[in-house]
Amino acid sequence: MNYVEMADISVSELKIHAFEILHRVKEKRMRYIITHRGRPVAAIIPVDEVQMDHESGASAWEELEVLGQQIGQNWQSKQTSTEILSGMRLSPNALPAR
């Protein structure tokens, strides 16, 4: 995929020029970073890029499931991961028991 341009635009510019911006995204495959008070908050990109990411997301979940199974098989703590995380939330300086 060739991208013609990527530009930062403010929320107020987006409000004023939404039709033109969306036309450029569709026809020229431009990409925009939307800023609010100078900080990036969102992106506008061609929809087929999102669909491609969505499709690869399924394989990412599959990888996470495999990793979870591997961690479970090698788990050596007497506590469950939920117990450890709960304890960390309650006392951030506490280390998990072995």
Long-range contacts (C-beta under 8 A, 24 or more apart in sequence): 1-29, 1-49, 2-29, 3-29, 3-30, 3-31, 4-28, 4-29, 4-30, 5-30, 5-31, 6-30, 6-31, 6-32, 6-33, 7-31, 7-32, 7-33, 8-32, 8-33, 8-35, 8-40, 9-33, 9-34, 9-35, 10-34, 10-35, 10-36, 11-35, 11-36, 11-41
